[in-house]
Amino acid sequence: MGSAYSYDTKSGKRWEARYRKPDGKTARKGGFARKRDAEAYIASVEVSKLQGSYIAPSDAQATIGALGADWLAAHKTAVKPSTYHSDESAWRIHVEPKWGERRVGSIRHTEISAWVAELSDSKSPTTVKRVHGVLASILDGAVRDRRISANPARDVKTPRKTSKPRAYLTHRQVERLALASRYPDFIRFLSYTGLRWGEAAGLRVKHVDVKRRRVQVEENAVIVNGRFQVGTPKTHERRAVPYPAFLDDAIKSATKGKSGDAILWPADEGGYLRPGNAQSGWFTGAVKRVRAEDAKAVAEAKAKKQPEPPVMPKVTPHDLRHTAASLAISAGANVKAVQRMLGHASAAMTLDTYTDLFDDDLDTVADALDAARTEQLQR
């Protein structure tokens, strides 16, 4: 048990708590106005030592800036380059300027809640969740290092993400988009295999099994800071994905005369194929051309007072992955097969992601129940 000692200051008598840390070394904390306050602190230290929750005051003096730098260094080796790039940006732009100079032991839950609310006024839910997640992860490390007893960033409410309606193309719309694009076979391939852009761009000739109509997804070529970074697929797991027979000629053309290490779908100028951005690029241009044709057809139908034809929705490259899921499900593929094709961790994840595609199944269930009840009651 420690002891309390008095000392004189310009402001009057103060008390200092002296005690031993779990490692046996002597520690002290001064500034108490009353002896009983110092003794109460000593008692709390003894209780925390018995419970194994003791936090040395000096350890809580580390700044978020110092801890964040260590966290980033370790984080870089644990995540994919694209994830690290996003987290590093969140740290540099939002977390460090706000919390970098603060001592870890001084941060309060209410402060973080107010900060998150402020960010939510101007930033998207995705950005807010990422920024909050970076700070929370740094503070998790501080808890594990016994710098603080609890993480003040946990249980802070962040804005809820709102799911936007997904765009699913029909077979005809896929074909029109392909014909309007610079790389028609690549558009068809994405729309009928469900590969992510980076997974398809990273395919090499050696990854193709033409006899079984399979591609082995082993690499992922993603753009980080304008440059391609090649690593493992998003889930870190390799998988075999089938492609339909009508793509045989396209695959044969893409592999002809190439070495096993050659890129299956290269850009015309060489290297990995880029999608362009949301404002320009070959993919965006193809979408705009098809939508312009549709708009013209709608205008003509209105003028003739005829039924208006459907207009192809605005789509991103990732929407072709959603399209592949939609076309597979509408063709009768079971959920487990779609899960394996897409590389989801579980069938439950596939169902949660594409629950809107199973609305017709609900009608089927209701019809089956109605028929079963009618049959039984009529016996």
C-alpha positions, 0 to 999 in steps of 0.5 A: 500500500502506498502513502500520501505526503504533503508539500507546499506550493505558492497556492498552498499545501498539496498532497502527493500519492506515492505507490508501487507499480506492478513491476515494483518500481516506485511511482508518484502522482501529485497535485491533490488538494486533500490528503484523502484524495491522494489516499483514494487514488492510491486505493484505486491503484491497488484495486487496479493492480489486483484486477490486472487493469492498472494503467501507468499515468506516463503511458497515457501521455503518448500522443495520437500522432505517435501511436498513429504512425506506429499503427500505420506502419503495422497496418500497411503489412496487414491489408491490401494496398488499396485499403491502406491507401484509403486508411492512410488518406483518412488518417492524414486528412481527418484524424491526425489534424484533429487528434494528432497532438492529443494525449491518448489518456485525455480523449473522451467519448463525448468529444469523439461523438461530437467530431463524428456528428460534425463530419457527418454534416459534410462527408458521406457515411462511407467516409465517416465510417472509415475515418472513425474506424481509423481512430478507433483502431488506433485506440484499440491498440492503446487499450491492448498496450494498457495505455488506457483502460477502455476505448472512447471511440467504441459505441460512437454512433456513425451515420448509416449507409443507404443502399442505392438501387443496383443496376442490372442489365439484360442480355440484350443490354449487355450485348449493346454495351459490348458492341458500343465499347472499345473492348466488347469481349471484355464487357461480355466476360465481366457480365457473365463471370462476375469477376471484379475488374481487377480480377479480370484485368489481372488474369493471365493466359496460364489462368485459363482452362479452355477444356473445362471453360474455367479461369483461375482467379489468383491475382488482382490488379487494382489502381492505387494512386494512379498505378497498378498494384498486383496482389491476391484477390479481395478475399485472399482466396483463389477460386475457379470461375466458369464462363459460358460456351459463347465466349469460347471464340473470344477466349481463343482469340485472347490467348492465341500466340501468347505466352502463359504469363501474358495478360489475357485482356491487355489494353491496346497500348499494352499493360493492364486494362483501365476502366477510365473514370466516371467522367471519361474513358472508354467504358463511360463513353460506351454507356453514354452512347447506348443511353443516347440511342435509347433517349432518341428511341424514347423521343421517337416513341413519344412522338408516334404515341407508341410504348416507350422502349426501356432505357439502359441505366447508368452503369459502372464497371462494378455493375457488370458484376451485379449483372452477372449475379442477376443473369445467373440467378434468373437462369436458375443457378442456385445460391451456392453456385453464385456464391462460389462464382462471385467469391463471397465468403458465404451463401448468406452473404450472397443472399444478403447482397442480392436479396432483391433478386429473390423477390419472385421466389417469395411469390413462389413460396406464397403460391406453394403455400396457397396450393398446399392449403387448398389441397389439404382442406379439400381432402 
